[in-house]
Amino acid sequence: MKSVVALGFFDGVHLGHRAILKRTVSYAMQNGLSACAFTFAAASLPVKQGAKLHYIYPDAQKLELLEQCGIQSVYSPDFFRLRDLDGERFCQHVLQEQFQAKTVFCGKDFRFGARAAWNFQDLCQFGEIFGFTVEAIEPICYDDSVISSTRIRQALLKGDVSLAAKLLGESYAVCGNVIHGAAFGHTRAVPTINLAFAPGQLIPKYGVYVSLTHTKQGTYPSVTDIGVKPTVSDGGKVGAETFLLDFSGNLYAQPCKVELLAFLREERCFADADALYAQIHLDTQQARVYFERNRDTQKIL
C-alpha cells in the first residue's frame, strides 16, 4: 500500500516529534494512504562526538507511543544495518522499496545516509527521482528554545521531571514488567515493585520522586526511588523501586507504568534500616501532600 512516512529517531516521541507525526497521520487519512514512520532501533544509537548517547525510551515504549500517535506501521532497523548506504540508496531502499512512499515529512534539519552526509535539500531531489514529495515541519519551541531530545536528557539528568514532561507532552515514565528485587522491603511491611532500565537507556538523576503508577488493577499514587539503593544494596544494580500508597496485592511479572511527577530528594545512604524507613515514611507524607494539592489533575483510585 502507498504510504506517508515520518522520518526521525523519535527518541522520547516529544512534542516536536508529535508535530511531524500528527501531520503524517492527518495527510494519510485525507489521501487514503498508510501512515508510517522510519526510525532506528534505540539500542543501536551510534557513538557521537566520542561518547555513546543514552536513549530516552527503549524500543517497546517508543513503538507504543508511535502507535498512540496514529502511526500504523514502523520500520525500525538496527543503525548498523543501514549506516553504509549513501543518500540515494537510502531513499531507494527505505522510502521507495520499504514504504512505497508518496509523501515524506521530517524536520528541516533531518540528515541521512552514511555519516549523515545528506540533508533536507538532497531528500527533496531524491524525491523527484523516486516519486515522493517532501515537506518540512517547523520545530516546536518551549521557553524560546527548540524542543529536542537533548534538552529532555539534560532535564532528566537534573531530576527536572516537570520540565521533561512539558517537552515530552506527558510525564516521563518507566515501563516494564515487575521484576524481583532484594525483597528487603517485605520484611519491614513496605512492599515495593521493581522495574529495570534497558541497557543503554538514560537513567534520570538518582533520587526519590513522587510518582503515579498504572497497573491492571488501577492507577495509584506512589513514591519511586531511582538508583542503586545504597542502604540496602541490591548488588549495585540501577533500577526503579516504587512504593504504591494504599495498595495491597502482588504485581510480580505484571506490566506497570510509573510516571515521575516531582523530585523529592537525592538518593543517599542511611546509617541503618531504621533510619531509611523513617525517611520513607516522610517521603510518603510529602507525596500525599503533593497529590492532595494536585488531585484535580491526577486520575487516582
Rosetta silent file (secondary structure, phi, psi, omega in degrees, C-alpha in Angstrom):
SEQUENCE: MKSVVALGFFDGVHLGHRAILKRTVSYAMQNGLSACAFTFAAASLPVKQGAKLHYIYPDAQKLELLEQCGIQSVYSPDFFRLRDLDGERFCQHVLQEQFQAKTVFCGKDFRFGARAAWNFQDLCQFGEIFGFTVEAIEPICYDDSVISSTRIRQALLKGDVSLAAKLLGESYAVCGNVIHGAAFGHTRAVPTINLAFAPGQLIPKYGVYVSLTHTKQGTYPSVTDIGVKPTVSDGGKVGAETFLLDFSGNLYAQPCKVELLAFLREERCFADADALYAQIHLDTQQARVYFERNRDTQKIL
SCORE:     score description
SCORE:     0.000 S_00000001
   1 L     0.000  138.656  175.920    0.000    0.000    0.000 S_00000001
   2 L   -62.299  149.262 -173.127    1.210    3.524   -0.792 S_00000001
   3 E  -140.643  165.895  169.345    2.212    5.419    2.312 S_00000001
   4 E  -110.898  134.412 -171.583    3.082    8.678    4.021 S_00000001
   5 E  -123.271  129.489  171.107    6.302    8.451    6.044 S_00000001
   6 E   -94.295  128.999 -178.201    7.521   10.362    9.097 S_00000001
   7 E  -108.519  133.992  175.909   11.321   10.368    9.321 S_00000001
   8 L   162.608  166.905  175.171   13.278   10.713   12.555 S_00000001
   9 L   -78.719  -29.459  175.298   14.856    8.934   15.501 S_00000001
  10 L    56.767   38.444  179.348   11.831    9.912   17.629 S_00000001
  11 L   -70.910  111.013 -178.333   13.712    9.436   20.896 S_00000001
  12 L    93.079  -18.154 -176.861   11.113   10.111   23.567 S_00000001
  13 L    48.421   58.590 -176.906    8.441   10.996   20.958 S_00000001
  14 L   -80.853 -177.455 -173.470    8.445   14.577   22.268 S_00000001
  15 H   -62.234  -32.821  176.005    6.235   17.465   21.162 S_00000001
  16 H   -65.335  -42.829  176.078    8.479   18.300   18.218 S_00000001
  17 H   -63.617  -40.139 -176.073    8.233   14.709   17.004 S_00000001
  18 H   -65.609  -28.043  175.855    4.490   14.702   17.573 S_00000001
  19 H   -65.305  -41.022  176.745    4.073   17.661   15.240 S_00000001
  20 H   -66.007  -44.464 -178.234    5.672   15.584   12.465 S_00000001
  21 H   -66.217  -40.905  179.335    3.612   12.519   13.372 S_00000001
  22 H   -61.349  -44.035  179.407    0.360   14.482   13.568 S_00000001
  23 H   -65.803  -38.205  178.868    0.900   15.943   10.100 S_00000001
  24 H   -62.214  -48.670 -177.664    1.800   12.482    8.752 S_00000001
  25 H   -65.837  -43.373 -179.824   -1.340   10.856   10.148 S_00000001
  26 H   -61.184  -46.402 -179.051   -3.592   13.722    9.034 S_00000001
  27 H   -63.861  -40.708 -179.981   -2.223   13.667    5.476 S_00000001
  28 H   -62.619  -43.608 -179.579   -2.554    9.882    5.295 S_00000001
  29 H   -65.049  -39.897 -178.466   -6.194    9.981    6.394 S_00000001
  30 H   -67.982  -26.860 -173.510   -7.038   12.742    3.919 S_00000001
  31 H  -115.466   10.464  177.166   -5.476   10.853    0.998 S_00000001
  32 L    64.759   35.879 -179.198   -6.309    7.245    1.809 S_00000001
  33 L  -112.850  168.691  177.647   -2.707    6.290    2.477 S_00000001
  34 E   -88.080  133.239  179.196   -0.974    4.328    5.220 S_00000001
  35 E   -89.064  115.765 -174.187    0.658    6.393    7.997 S_00000001
  36 E  -126.585  166.081  176.675    4.174    5.060    8.588 S_00000001
  37 E  -141.382  142.590  171.745    7.358    6.011   10.416 S_00000001
  38 E  -109.875  132.695  175.535   11.033    5.285    9.928 S_00000001
  39 L  -150.870  173.615  174.491   13.318    5.231   12.941 S_00000001
  40 L  -105.712  150.625  174.796   16.348    3.328   14.186 S_00000001
  41 L   -55.832  132.258 -172.522   16.336    0.739   16.956 S_00000001
  42 H   -57.130  -45.367 -174.525   17.037    2.626   20.177 S_00000001
  43 H   -69.914   -8.419 -178.011   19.851    0.406   21.425 S_00000001
  44 H   -98.370   16.746  177.821   21.765    0.844   18.160 S_00000001
  45 L   -53.007  133.328 -179.861   22.461    4.552   18.677 S_00000001
  46 L   -77.726  163.726  173.098   25.901    5.364   17.258 S_00000001
  47 E   -70.540  133.568 -178.975   28.736    6.969   19.155 S_00000001
  48 E  -127.482  124.533 -179.802   28.571   10.755   18.740 S_00000001
  49 L    53.579   43.926  173.519   31.469   13.087   19.490 S_00000001
  50 L    83.267   -2.535 -178.283   33.373   10.317   21.234 S_00000001
  51 E  -138.234  143.683  179.227   30.560    9.207   23.555 S_00000001
  52 E   -79.363  129.591  176.594   27.572    6.929   23.159 S_00000001
  53 L   -74.539  141.558  174.095   24.247    8.701   23.582 S_00000001
  54 L   -95.655  130.784 -176.893   21.794    7.154   26.003 S_00000001
  55 E   -81.581  155.067 -175.709   18.291    6.892   24.597 S_00000001
  56 L   -75.629  -51.393 -178.557   15.229    8.164   26.470 S_00000001
  57 L  -124.216  142.736  174.878   12.846    5.259   25.877 S_00000001
  58 L   -70.543  168.452 -172.855   13.516    1.651   24.804 S_00000001
  59 H   -55.578  -46.108 -176.508   12.005    0.371   21.563 S_00000001
  60 H   -58.868  -41.648 -179.654    8.854   -1.195   23.032 S_00000001
  61 H   -70.352  -41.111  179.208    7.921    2.053   24.762 S_00000001
  62 H   -64.347  -44.534 -179.288    8.776    4.179   21.722 S_00000001
  63 H   -64.227  -36.246  177.205    6.763    1.963   19.368 S_00000001
  64 H   -63.985  -41.036  178.318    3.769    2.112   21.710 S_00000001
  65 H   -66.308  -40.291  177.406    3.923    5.922   21.699 S_00000001
  66 H   -61.400  -40.453  178.413    4.172    5.992   17.904 S_00000001
  67 H   -65.024  -40.941  178.322    1.092    3.787   17.714 S_00000001
  68 H   -62.316  -28.232  178.390   -0.769    6.063   20.127 S_00000001
  69 L   -79.898   -3.695  177.006    0.019    8.942   17.765 S_00000001
  70 L   103.119    2.743  178.776   -1.764    7.090   14.964 S_00000001
  71 L   -72.176  131.519 -175.120    1.187    5.524   13.148 S_00000001
  72 L   -93.772  -29.342 -177.675    0.145    2.243   11.539 S_00000001
  73 E  -145.449  137.567 -178.688    3.495    0.775   10.532 S_00000001
  74 E  -127.329  132.045  171.259    7.071    1.348   11.731 S_00000001
  75 E  -106.121  114.496 -172.970   10.347    0.305   10.115 S_00000001
  76 L  -131.941   70.704 -178.725   12.953    0.301   12.883 S_00000001
  77 L   -76.221  164.264  171.497   16.158   -1.440   11.759 S_00000001
  78 L   -65.299  137.919 -178.168   19.417   -1.560   13.643 S_00000001
  79 H   -53.147  -39.756 -173.618   21.515    1.501   12.758 S_00000001
  80 H   -71.321  -15.272  176.565   24.451   -0.627   11.667 S_00000001
  81 H   -71.348  -29.745 -174.510   22.356   -2.368    9.003 S_00000001
  82 H  -115.221   -1.648 -169.649   21.946    0.876    7.057 S_00000001
  83 L   -62.393  -22.714 -177.295   24.891    3.012    8.127 S_00000001
  84 L   -95.018   -1.551  178.608   26.868    2.437    4.906 S_00000001
  85 L   -72.409  134.006  173.140   24.053    3.339    2.499 S_00000001
  86 L   -76.758  175.849 -174.234   24.585    6.583    0.637 S_00000001
  87 H   -59.184  -41.929 -178.153   21.713    9.049    0.393 S_00000001
  88 H   -67.142  -44.034  179.715   20.355    7.735   -2.892 S_00000001
  89 H   -67.344  -34.223  176.017   20.428    4.092   -1.801 S_00000001
  90 H   -60.694  -48.406 -179.212   18.805    5.029    1.499 S_00000001
  91 H   -63.434  -39.639 -179.932   15.894    6.684   -0.319 S_00000001
  92 H   -67.581  -48.139 -175.478   15.552    3.772   -2.712 S_00000001
  93 H   -70.078  -48.461 -173.671   15.738    1.057   -0.040 S_00000001
  94 H   -83.677  -54.352 -170.689   13.717    2.712    2.723 S_00000001
  95 H   -81.998  -40.715 -179.848   11.315    5.129    1.058 S_00000001
  96 H   -82.693  -54.387 -173.304   10.681    3.513   -2.315 S_00000001
  97 H   -78.858  -44.153 -176.209   11.057   -0.218   -1.645 S_00000001
  98 H   -75.565  -42.968 -171.869   10.128   -0.494    2.043 S_00000001
  99 L  -109.537  -16.708 -170.591    7.325    2.065    2.209 S_00000001
 100 L    50.696   51.080 -172.142    6.269    2.873   -1.363 S_00000001
 101 E   -68.195  135.873  171.886    6.267    6.465   -0.103 S_00000001
 102 E  -102.598  -33.641  179.039    4.184    9.134   -1.810 S_00000001
 103 E  -143.429  144.321 -178.835    4.945   11.885    0.719 S_00000001
 104 E  -126.721  136.504  176.607    7.591   12.262    3.424 S_00000001
 105 E  -119.870  139.082  179.358    7.527   14.526    6.499 S_00000001
 106 E  -162.338  175.522  173.397   10.548   15.426    8.614 S_00000001
 107 E   -79.122  157.204 -178.307   12.297   18.291   10.358 S_00000001
 108 L   -64.771  -21.799 -178.774   14.278   20.775    8.260 S_00000001
 109 L   -93.577   10.258 -178.830   17.463   19.579    9.986 S_00000001
 110 L   -62.106  132.351  177.228   16.917   15.920    9.044 S_00000001
 111 L  -128.474  152.452 -174.136   20.093   14.225    7.803 S_00000001
 112 E  -154.350  173.845  179.908   20.528   10.749    6.392 S_00000001
 113 L    81.677  172.028 -177.998   22.841    8.358    4.596 S_00000001
 114 H   -52.477  129.267 -179.518   26.372    7.278    5.506 S_00000001
 115 H    58.593   23.507  178.809   27.940    9.686    8.025 S_00000001
 116 H    50.076   42.885 -173.546   24.696   11.741    7.804 S_00000001
 117 L   -84.446   -9.062 -178.078   26.168   13.432    4.743 S_00000001
 118 E  -111.139  145.456 -173.980   22.831   14.171    3.012 S_00000001
 119 L  -120.468 -168.724 -176.002   20.345   16.870    4.068 S_00000001
 120 H   -59.892  -42.807  179.846   16.782   18.059    3.508 S_00000001
 121 H   -62.357  -39.144  176.969   17.537   19.560    0.081 S_00000001
 122 H   -63.379  -39.956  179.775   19.076   16.261   -1.024 S_00000001
 123 H   -60.292  -43.018  178.166   15.979   14.438    0.176 S_00000001
 124 H   -61.253  -40.799 -179.626   13.793   16.665   -1.994 S_00000001
 125 H   -67.085  -41.015  178.068   15.975   15.950   -5.028 S_00000001
 126 H   -67.501  -29.346  177.332   15.848   12.197   -4.464 S_00000001
 127 H   -60.635  -36.597  178.019   12.084   12.521   -4.111 S_00000001
 128 H   -65.688  -31.005  179.773   11.910   13.669   -7.721 S_00000001
 129 H   -77.322  -44.075 -171.708   13.784   10.520   -8.741 S_00000001
 130 H  -101.152    7.278  169.839   11.855    8.039   -6.609 S_00000001
 131 L    83.081   29.128  174.426    8.387    9.559   -6.849 S_00000001
 132 L  -129.864  152.582  174.444    7.728   11.136   -3.442 S_00000001
 133 E   -98.549  160.480 -176.433    7.261   14.687   -2.245 S_00000001
 134 E  -129.197  136.898  177.384    8.873   16.100    0.887 S_00000001
 135 E  -131.652  131.165  177.869    7.522   18.555    3.459 S_00000001
 136 E   -90.665  137.760  176.654    9.453   20.068    6.370 S_00000001
 137 E  -102.589  129.137 -178.403    7.702   20.563    9.704 S_00000001
 138 L   -65.297  145.209  179.654    8.747   23.625   11.678 S_00000001
 139 L   -66.010  153.831  177.453   10.341   22.948   15.090 S_00000001
 140 L  -100.446  135.954 -177.600    8.276   23.371   18.255 S_00000001
 141 E  -112.159  152.361  170.521    9.637   25.708   20.936 S_00000001
 142 E  -138.840  129.032 -176.004    9.237   25.933   24.690 S_00000001
 143 L    54.076   43.536  174.915   10.610   28.930   26.635 S_00000001
 144 L    66.430   13.033  176.598   12.027   30.344   23.391 S_00000001
 145 E  -126.902  145.818 -178.969   14.173   27.258   22.756 S_00000001
 146 E   -64.978  135.601  175.235   13.577   24.395   20.356 S_00000001
 147 L   -72.079  129.789 -179.028   12.282   21.210   21.954 S_00000001
 148 L  -146.853  161.261  175.934   14.832   18.462   21.474 S_00000001
 149 H   -63.056  -33.008  178.593   15.793   15.081   22.873 S_00000001
 150 H   -62.039  -44.407  177.900   18.997   16.691   24.158 S_00000001
 151 H   -60.965  -38.920 -179.215   17.012   19.156   26.291 S_00000001
 152 H   -68.309  -42.554  177.187   14.932   16.291   27.682 S_00000001
 153 H   -59.354  -45.525 -179.965   18.022   14.241   28.533 S_00000001
 154 H   -61.203  -40.807  179.375   19.533   17.230   30.320 S_00000001
 155 H   -64.505  -43.827 -178.954   16.327   17.794   32.289 S_00000001
 156 H   -66.356  -38.009  178.942   16.118   14.153   33.364 S_00000001
 157 H   -67.405  -20.790  175.981   19.767   14.085   34.427 S_00000001
 158 L   -93.519   -4.010 -176.972   18.990   17.070   36.669 S_00000001
 159 L    79.159   11.297 -178.440   15.863   15.418   38.062 S_00000001
 160 L   -87.117   73.937 -176.847   13.700   18.112   36.483 S_00000001
 161 H   -73.540  -19.479  175.709   10.860   15.811   35.508 S_00000001
 162 H   -66.688  -46.499  177.107    8.448   18.749   35.379 S_00000001
 163 H   -65.096  -42.441  179.018   10.393   20.334   32.508 S_00000001
 164 H   -56.818  -41.011 -179.944   10.800   16.930   30.843 S_00000001
 165 H   -64.644  -38.427  179.164    7.021   16.497   30.914 S_00000001
 166 H   -65.625  -33.873 -179.329    6.483   19.888   29.270 S_00000001
 167 H   -82.180  -34.044  179.996    8.861   18.928   26.457 S_00000001
 168 H   -77.663  -29.323 -174.494    7.580   15.385   26.053 S_00000001
 169 L    93.898   -3.021  175.845    3.913   16.340   26.148 S_00000001
 170 L  -164.950  166.236 -177.313    3.303   13.912   29.005 S_00000001
 171 L   -62.915  140.934  171.881    5.097   12.749   32.142 S_00000001
 172 L   -62.242  138.436 -175.869    8.327   10.805   31.723 S_00000001
 173 E  -135.930  146.813  170.986    7.610    7.181   32.576 S_00000001
 174 E  -103.190  125.778 -175.633    9.446    3.973   33.394 S_00000001
 175 E  -124.654  154.654  175.291    7.634    0.973   31.905 S_00000001
 176 E   153.106 -179.156  175.707    8.027   -2.778   32.011 S_00000001
 177 E   -85.983  140.846 -178.775    7.100   -5.964   33.784 S_00000001
 178 L   -65.107  132.435 -179.529    7.659   -6.042   37.528 S_00000001
 179 E  -115.478  167.204  177.249   10.795   -7.971   38.469 S_00000001
 180 L   -73.707  138.266  171.728   12.111   -9.364   41.741 S_00000001
 181 L  -106.424 -154.298  178.874   14.199   -7.014   43.882 S_00000001
 182 L   -74.595  -13.812  179.156   16.089   -7.762   47.077 S_00000001
 183 L    64.642   14.991  179.988   12.691   -8.261   48.838 S_00000001
 184 L   -67.035  -34.354 -177.176   14.098   -6.425   51.862 S_00000001
 185 H   -61.607  -29.927 -178.573   11.086   -4.121   51.978 S_00000001
 186 H   -65.722  -25.765  178.858    8.738   -7.013   52.690 S_00000001
 187 H   -74.964  -14.053 -179.741   10.499   -7.602   55.996 S_00000001
 188 H  -116.118   18.307  179.041    9.563   -4.072   57.043 S_00000001
 189 L    58.918   32.811  175.082    5.980   -4.096   55.756 S_00000001
 190 L  -126.412   68.125 -178.565    6.941   -1.732   52.942 S_00000001
 191 L   -65.672  140.569 -177.801    6.375   -3.906   49.850 S_00000001
 192 L  -133.008  166.200  171.772    7.561   -2.361   46.613 S_00000001
 193 E  -111.776  149.148 -177.837    7.645   -3.117   42.902 S_00000001
 194 E  -121.220  132.972  174.872   10.849   -3.057   40.871 S_00000001
 195 E  -122.550  144.354 -178.538   11.288   -2.080   37.217 S_00000001
 196 E  -101.551  151.025  170.085   14.528   -2.339   35.261 S_00000001
 197 L   -90.245  146.837  179.306   16.073    0.101   32.805 S_00000001
 198 L   -75.776  152.418  176.518   17.152   -1.303   29.455 S_00000001
 199 L   -57.496  129.956  179.975   20.881   -1.467   28.604 S_00000001
 200 L    88.426   -7.603 -179.558   21.903    1.878   27.120 S_00000001
 201 E   -77.217  143.299  176.864   18.801    3.688   28.368 S_00000001
 202 L   -65.721  135.574  177.732   19.261    7.084   30.011 S_00000001
 203 L  -104.130  123.187  176.806   18.828    6.923   33.796 S_00000001
 204 L   -60.090  167.594  179.116   17.246   10.005   35.410 S_00000001
 205 L   -51.192  133.045  176.922   19.017   11.643   38.343 S_00000001
 206 L   -60.004  134.530  178.522   19.357    9.264   41.260 S_00000001
 207 E   159.718 -172.962 -177.299   16.839   10.164   43.908 S_00000001
 208 E  -109.778  133.397 -175.320   13.311    9.831   45.196 S_00000001
 209 E  -125.373  145.755  162.579   10.340   11.039   43.159 S_00000001
 210 E   -70.146  134.904 -176.595    6.624   11.483   43.633 S_00000001
 211 E  -140.392  169.571  177.126    5.148    9.129   41.060 S_00000001
 212 E  -130.588  122.306 -173.226    1.925    7.753   39.652 S_00000001
 213 E  -110.462  125.310  179.489    1.780    4.031   38.957 S_00000001
 214 E  -101.353  125.201  179.076   -0.535    2.476   36.386 S_00000001
 215 E  -129.434  172.703  175.862   -1.370   -1.220   36.835 S_00000001
 216 L   -64.202  -27.275 -179.093   -4.004   -3.597   35.515 S_00000001
 217 L   -80.907  -18.198 -178.654   -5.818   -3.129   38.832 S_00000001
 218 E   148.036 -170.429 -178.243   -5.863    0.660   38.543 S_00000001
 219 E  -114.083  133.301 -172.103   -3.758    3.786   38.999 S_00000001
 220 E  -133.375  141.686  171.270   -2.160    4.593   42.361 S_00000001
 221 E   -65.288  148.864 -174.338   -0.160    7.429   43.907 S_00000001
 222 E  -156.810  172.800  174.908    3.339    6.265   44.685 S_00000001
 223 E  -128.319  131.174 -174.734    6.922    7.098   45.629 S_00000001
 224 E  -123.713  131.946  173.772    9.789    5.906   43.414 S_00000001
 225 E  -101.826  123.368  173.830   13.496    5.575   44.141 S_00000001
 226 E  -104.382  123.386  178.655   15.785    5.742   41.114 S_00000001
 227 E   148.297 -149.780 -172.827   19.270    4.471   41.779 S_00000001
 228 L  -112.199    3.383  178.917   21.223    1.708   43.485 S_00000001
 229 L    51.257   66.907 -171.557   19.619    1.703   46.970 S_00000001
 230 L   -63.783  -26.114 -178.902   22.931    2.135   48.858 S_00000001
 231 L   -73.290  -40.805  179.866   21.496    1.391   52.327 S_00000001
 232 L  -123.161   61.995 -169.720   20.063   -1.993   51.355 S_00000001
 233 L   -51.809  133.488  175.260   22.190   -2.590   48.259 S_00000001
 234 L  -103.276   52.368  178.970   20.824   -4.919   45.604 S_00000001
 235 L    72.731   18.416  179.609   24.264   -5.670   44.224 S_00000001
 236 L    75.671   11.676  179.421   24.664   -2.140   42.915 S_00000001
 237 L   -72.780  135.168  176.264   22.001   -2.652   40.247 S_00000001
 238 L   -86.054  132.472  179.256   20.388    0.525   38.963 S_00000001
 239 E  -162.455 -175.744  177.434   16.611    0.374   38.876 S_00000001
 240 E  -117.876  113.182  179.048   13.319    1.987   39.768 S_00000001
 241 E  -108.524  125.185 -171.557   11.796    0.797   43.048 S_00000001
 242 E  -124.206  131.293  173.302    8.276    2.041   43.706 S_00000001
 243 E  -102.374  117.590  179.623    6.102    2.001   46.823 S_00000001
 244 E   -86.933  122.348  178.608    2.393    2.244   45.956 S_00000001
 245 L   -71.117  134.760  173.228    0.424    4.166   48.541 S_00000001
 246 L    60.606   34.701  177.275   -2.726    2.418   49.785 S_00000001
 247 L  -123.416  140.212  175.623   -2.242   -0.653   47.608 S_00000001
 248 L  -134.130  126.749 -179.768   -2.243   -4.280   48.656 S_00000001
 249 L   155.863  178.415 -178.304   -1.554   -7.101   46.244 S_00000001
 250 L  -115.064  118.633 -178.434    1.033   -8.894   44.148 S_00000001
 251 L  -109.739    9.967 -175.691    2.110   -7.279   40.875 S_00000001
 252 L   -57.532  133.478  177.833    5.083   -9.501   40.101 S_00000001
 253 L    73.680   -1.420  178.489    5.585  -10.095   36.351 S_00000001
 254 L   -87.428  149.429  176.523    2.705   -7.762   35.510 S_00000001
 255 E   -71.900  135.775  177.812    3.204   -4.744   33.209 S_00000001
 256 E  -138.587  152.922  176.420    3.326   -1.417   35.026 S_00000001
 257 E  -126.645  122.283 -177.940    3.926    2.184   34.023 S_00000001
 258 E  -113.408  111.005  177.833    5.447    4.558   36.588 S_00000001
 259 E   -88.485  129.990  176.536    5.212    8.275   35.793 S_00000001
 260 E   -90.665  121.288 -172.366    7.711   10.513   37.588 S_00000001
 261 E  -105.539  -35.453 -177.056    5.923   13.700   38.680 S_00000001
 262 E  -158.692  143.997  179.515    8.217   15.592   41.058 S_00000001
 263 E   -85.427  127.253  179.920   11.704   15.259   42.561 S_00000001
 264 E   -96.588  -50.080 -175.778   11.659   14.901   46.355 S_00000001
 265 E  -164.409  163.566  176.480   15.271   14.322   47.406 S_00000001
 266 E   -77.096  151.671  175.189   18.580   12.825   46.336 S_00000001
 267 L   -70.241  138.347  178.223   19.327    9.177   46.990 S_00000001
 268 L  -148.900  162.850 -179.918   21.602    8.729   49.974 S_00000001
 269 L   -92.226  127.484 -179.605   22.974    6.049   52.264 S_00000001
 270 L   -97.244  161.997 -176.303   21.427    5.927   55.747 S_00000001
 271 L   -63.014  -36.419  179.763   23.088    4.720   58.947 S_00000001
 272 L  -159.424  177.108 -177.463   20.753    1.729   59.207 S_00000001
 273 H   -63.716  -33.714  179.582   17.440    0.332   58.010 S_00000001
 274 H   -61.658  -43.597  179.495   15.524    2.112   60.773 S_00000001
 275 H   -65.371  -39.058  178.573   16.755    5.499   59.548 S_00000001
 276 H   -60.740  -48.574 -175.533   15.940    4.538   55.972 S_00000001
 277 H   -75.746  -21.867  170.448   12.355    3.571   56.722 S_00000001
 278 H   -66.200  -39.947  178.253   11.823    6.622   58.876 S_00000001
 279 H   -68.814  -38.486  177.336   12.772    8.655   55.796 S_00000001
 280 H   -59.537  -38.959  177.068   10.466    6.558   53.599 S_00000001
 281 H   -60.954  -42.520  177.709    7.638    7.478   55.963 S_00000001
 282 H   -65.768  -39.161  179.149    8.476   11.164   55.477 S_00000001
 283 H   -60.840  -44.005 -178.926    8.685   10.667   51.704 S_00000001
 284 H   -67.415  -33.767  176.239    5.212    9.149   51.593 S_00000001
 285 H   -63.796  -43.552  178.207    3.832   12.014   53.685 S_00000001
 286 H   -63.465  -38.280  178.430    5.288   14.512   51.200 S_00000001
 287 H   -63.897  -40.807  179.154    3.815   12.519   48.332 S_00000001
 288 H   -63.021  -39.471  177.069    0.368   12.610   49.936 S_00000001
 289 H   -62.465  -43.439  178.954    0.631   16.385   50.262 S_00000001
 290 H   -58.684  -47.768 -177.117    1.600   16.619   46.583 S_00000001
 291 H   -69.335  -32.680  176.949   -1.370   14.536   45.476 S_00000001
 292 H   -64.866  -39.733  179.808   -3.762   16.421   47.704 S_00000001
 293 H   -73.435  -24.463 -175.672   -2.655   19.678   46.100 S_00000001
 294 L  -117.570   22.633 -174.194   -2.830   18.199   42.591 S_00000001
 295 H   -58.320  -35.799 -176.365   -5.811   15.874   42.934 S_00000001
 296 H   -67.232  -21.345 -176.377   -7.794   17.542   40.163 S_00000001
 297 H  -101.601   -2.305 -177.196   -5.078   16.769   37.602 S_00000001
 298 L  -116.942  134.497  177.647   -4.407   13.151   38.583 S_00000001
 299 L   -92.772   92.608 -173.438   -6.566   10.142   37.801 S_00000001
 300 L  -119.746  144.323  174.232   -6.151    8.192   41.006 S_00000001
 301 L   -73.351    0.000    0.000   -8.247    5.443   42.565 S_00000001
